[in-house]
């Protein structure tokens, strides 16, 4: 006999059902057969589908356009107040403009994509990059000026020491003191080397500051695509026209020199037999 209620949630089970319609837990069926759901008589054919569009409503999110307008108004008011000479009020208005700008960016990210959100994020990103570049440029200029001021002061001290050493060397040459002349020359060489080192350090500090400013400026400037110049293919070097192949004349195969024909040694001819004489 099938179970009337689900053992997990207590919901009523359909006849010959294998799973609970409420919690989805498998139920125990005697024959373990596939449960067949009966179709209502009014849905035996095609069922029409109705599509309903719902307008999204966002609660707790301020309109991005209003936040953007407030941020621009606060920034304009801050500029006017700062020009008027009221630093504290201008600083407060600048802080309010920054706060509303952050709220605008946050709201535009949460809401669907629209033209106002895109333009606002682009403007905010541009302002942020340019502000970062301005802060970096001011920081580089201030630190470089302090460093160059220190180096120029040390350089002026070395120039004064060189003048004093030159005066002492002149007096030593005038009186003819060889030891003082040698010491004065060594002192002049040391001062000249120190002056060259200071000038090189000033050049390095200036070059490092320019490099930092250029790196910060590259982050603000738009990316430029530079097409490589078209390099023509090199033409092959002119070569001489092909000449006919010279085939050497065949030379006769050298033969062995003729050998003398051997002639046989002459042998004596046999004499004819003599007739016997009667005795």
Helices and strands as residue ranges (DSSP letters): G 41-43, H 64-84, H 87-110, H 115-175, H 178-218
